[in-house]
């Protein structure tokens, strides 16, 4: 592909080339690519890796300090300084995943409201320094469930696939199984007003004018509840198809929590 | 086996209560003690079970010990019972079982919650602690969202609609209008409820119960003691409880609550009755869709017909076979989480004795049911009461 043949991929702009991929946020301010309301270098990187996985097998990558290592590990990649593939973060909202030279090029994005972008960025900064007010998803709990949360790592018992993971079913412990396919059908949905959203979302929900959640039956059988990506333009509908992408969920106690969010297909 | 009766019951007004935990509990307990016709001293009580989520964390540990020492219940075994919004429905069941087992003759079951002395953000944090934290809360869900998902799916599967929920809201506000203990005593028109502020699409403000302060207290006694304490005991005909997967995504259906079905089946069986025998029911309408689902799960309406039941006004006071939420329900009376279950029992105790305001008295009430749900349906307690023993 040439740089003029970039595609929309998981809500981003991706340019697939012979020796790698360049992924840019689709959002721009005066032509400069900026992150969307729930994206960053890490989400662009895993998006690019998932696109490349259709073309080749990547087991390990070399990353720079802008990428959250735990997300890549949860998605099944190991981190190795001598790896064949290198993920490089650009100054703009852009990553290159390459076996050779850094992938560069111009691609047209879509202008995002500058005030909105600034408010969301400030909210993320404030949210990172927020302290939990009691019971919450601890770092340990978040990390222990991350391969299921970010890679659909599943279990099986007899012929049944299980997701999210369970400890025991009856008197049996389910076995680990292959990740589920990241596609499903909406069985129900809601849009929560800022006042109806959990406290973890209290800074960003008013700016986003609410957050949307879908109840999805995955094509492999299990059901799950997912946020819709923050920059989705379409309203969900029952029976509609969704795909998934890793995005920021929320931040707390200095740590950004990532997870799969639904994208309306 | 020994039969069990409710011999006394009392509660605080629900709403923004000026008193703290100790003061509210003492008021509820004192009211319950004074409702007993015969000679009664708190020192006669053998055990106490207090339902509370301990919302806000003000007294998270040893809640029951603190409260009971302020109501004359000294040096007896006490404990907090926690099952989210069903805490005191289960506290009552535990008290009932304590007497049934022969280990106690007189037991206090109660509940309490103080919810309105927190900042909005802290309140929102506590409102979300009873779902599946890791898989639902991370997906942005609190209970308005969870019940909104159930509502929209019910609309899709059975052709119900938001106007059906509006009928429930209007009915419960109408019932609660004359209830001196109710949090929201106001007449709400159909048009007003229809056009409420959207909280979690399709649920509006008028589909959601308020967050309330309140306490409730019920005194149970074994049959041989009950008759000495009152000439008008209300007998516990049946008590059932059930549970289900905590998260919606693990349930085979999100348009029915299995825990309610299990609990009511057990309770009806013990009481030797069916849904058609029930004259009034206090059901857990934390959201209007929850009442719609309960009318189906409790057997008052056929599967999928809860919307039609509401639309036709079949739960209105003295209009259909059963009156649903004559107190105003959680929607109007209020929902101080841990106090709600025993608060429902206070209502049916008075209804069956003909002691509520005449404007909301269920005529010729003989059998009443309470239905108390934890969270989005992970736990449920159903208790059935009658004027006569079994």
Contacts between the chains, C-beta under 8 A, distances in Angstrom:
chain1	res1	chain2	res2	distance
A	133	B	121	7.8
A	133	B	122	5.8
A	133	B	125	4.8
A	134	B	57	6.0
A	134	B	125	6.7
A	134	B	126	7.7
A	134	B	129	7.5
A	135	B	129	5.4
A	135	B	133	6.7
A	136	B	133	7.2
A	137	B	133	5.9
A	137	B	134	5.5
A	137	B	137	7.3
A	137	B	138	6.1
A	141	B	134	6.1
A	145	B	134	6.0
A	149	B	138	7.6
A	164	B	134	8.0
A	164	B	135	5.4
A	164	B	247	8.0
A	164	B	249	7.5
A	187	B	153	6.2
A	187	B	254	7.6
A	188	B	149	4.3
A	188	B	150	7.5
A	188	B	152	4.7
A	188	B	153	4.2
A	188	B	156	7.3
A	188	B	254	6.8
A	189	B	149	7.1
A	189	B	152	6.5
A	190	B	145	5.3
A	190	B	148	3.7
A	190	B	149	5.5
A	190	B	152	6.6
A	190	B	200	4.9
A	190	B	201	5.3
A	190	B	202	7.6
A	190	B	203	7.8
A	191	B	198	7.8
A	191	B	200	7.3
A	191	B	201	4.5
A	192	B	140	6.3
A	192	B	141	7.8
A	192	B	142	7.7
A	192	B	144	6.7
A	192	B	145	5.0
A	192	B	148	7.7
A	192	B	199	7.4
A	192	B	200	4.8
A	192	B	201	7.9
A	193	B	197	7.5
A	193	B	198	5.9
A	193	B	199	5.5
A	193	B	200	7.0
A	195	B	120	7.9
A	195	B	124	7.7
A	195	B	199	6.6
A	196	B	142	6.5
A	196	B	144	4.4
A	196	B	145	6.3
A	196	B	199	4.5
A	196	B	200	4.6
A	197	B	124	7.7
A	197	B	140	5.9
A	197	B	142	7.1
A	197	B	145	7.8
A	198	B	124	6.5
A	198	B	125	7.4
A	198	B	128	4.7
A	198	B	137	5.4
A	198	B	140	6.4
A	198	B	141	7.3
A	198	B	142	5.2
A	199	B	121	5.2
A	199	B	122	7.4
A	199	B	124	4.4
A	199	B	125	4.1
A	199	B	128	7.1
A	200	B	137	7.4
A	201	B	140	6.0
A	202	B	121	5.5
A	202	B	124	6.6
A	211	B	140	4.8
A	213	B	139	5.6
A	213	B	140	5.0
A	213	B	141	5.8
A	213	B	145	5.8
A	213	B	149	7.3
A	215	B	149	4.9
A	215	B	153	7.3
A	215	B	248	6.6
A	215	B	249	7.0
A	215	B	254	6.8
A	222	B	249	7.3
A	223	B	248	7.8
A	223	B	249	4.2
A	223	B	250	7.8
A	224	B	135	7.3
A	224	B	139	7.9
A	224	B	249	5.0
A	225	B	135	6.8
A	225	B	136	5.7
A	225	B	139	4.3
A	225	B	141	6.1
A	225	B	149	7.5
A	225	B	247	7.5
A	225	B	248	6.5
A	225	B	249	5.7
A	226	B	139	5.5
A	227	B	139	5.4
A	227	B	140	4.9
A	238	B	152	7.1
A	238	B	153	7.5
A	238	B	156	5.0
A	249	B	138	5.7
A	250	B	138	7.8
A	257	B	138	6.9
A	259	B	138	6.2
A	259	B	139	7.9
